[in-house]
């Protein structure tokens, strides 16, 4: 498996600097940070909703099992 070394990272940073310019890099970093936070929040909401759904399904299954046993 290939790993990225210091030289490759430095080259990527230089290309980014050339493409976007020094003034736009802080703006891009802020936007990337905001996007990362939104992703984390959406992930947490999705996990919570899926856990709630699983609890509902399990409770329903237990109820149906009890009804069928009687």
Legacy VTK file of the C-alpha trace (Angstrom):
# vtk DataFile Version 3.0
C-alpha trace
ASCII
DATASET POLYDATA
POINTS 70 float
0.000 0.000 0.000
1.366 3.396 -0.932
1.708 6.155 1.603
1.953 9.868 1.018
5.270 11.308 2.073
6.372 14.798 2.999
7.417 15.626 -0.559
4.012 14.700 -1.977
2.181 16.732 0.666
4.426 19.718 -0.015
3.784 19.418 -3.753
0.018 19.287 -3.190
0.177 22.400 -0.988
2.187 24.283 -3.622
-0.332 23.354 -6.325
-3.207 24.518 -4.096
-1.387 27.780 -3.435
-0.849 28.330 -7.158
-4.438 27.474 -8.081
-6.246 29.503 -5.444
-3.757 32.142 -4.327
-2.696 33.065 -0.819
-5.748 35.258 -0.163
-8.329 32.545 -0.881
-6.730 29.751 1.161
-8.096 30.983 4.547
-11.574 31.262 3.007
-11.305 27.736 1.646
-10.100 26.439 5.011
-13.083 28.046 6.773
-15.495 26.602 4.235
-13.910 23.181 4.614
-14.207 23.429 8.403
-17.874 24.396 8.181
-18.577 21.551 5.769
-16.828 19.134 8.100
-18.934 20.321 11.051
-22.147 20.006 9.045
-21.157 16.490 8.014
-20.517 15.505 11.643
-23.868 16.948 12.756
-25.741 15.177 9.955
-23.968 11.935 10.827
-24.998 12.264 14.488
-28.619 12.973 13.520
-28.650 9.975 11.184
-27.195 7.703 13.887
-29.742 8.911 16.453
-32.659 8.425 14.061
-31.488 4.955 13.059
-31.091 3.978 16.738
-34.603 5.259 17.468
-35.951 3.317 14.505
-34.240 0.125 15.666
-35.714 0.557 19.158
-39.177 0.991 17.654
-38.772 -2.111 15.488
-37.516 -4.163 18.442
-40.424 -3.052 20.655
-42.907 -3.896 17.910
-41.324 -7.302 17.412
-41.516 -8.000 21.157
-45.168 -6.942 21.237
-46.043 -9.126 18.255
-44.190 -12.073 19.782
-46.142 -11.700 23.033
-49.448 -11.445 21.158
-48.650 -14.505 19.037
-47.683 -16.559 22.099
-51.008 -15.900 23.812
LINES 1 71
70 0 1 2 3 4 5 6 7 8 9 10 11 12 13 14 15 16 17 18 19 20 21 22 23 24 25 26 27 28 29 30 31 32 33 34 35 36 37 38 39 40 41 42 43 44 45 46 47 48 49 50 51 52 53 54 55 56 57 58 59 60 61 62 63 64 65 66 67 68 69
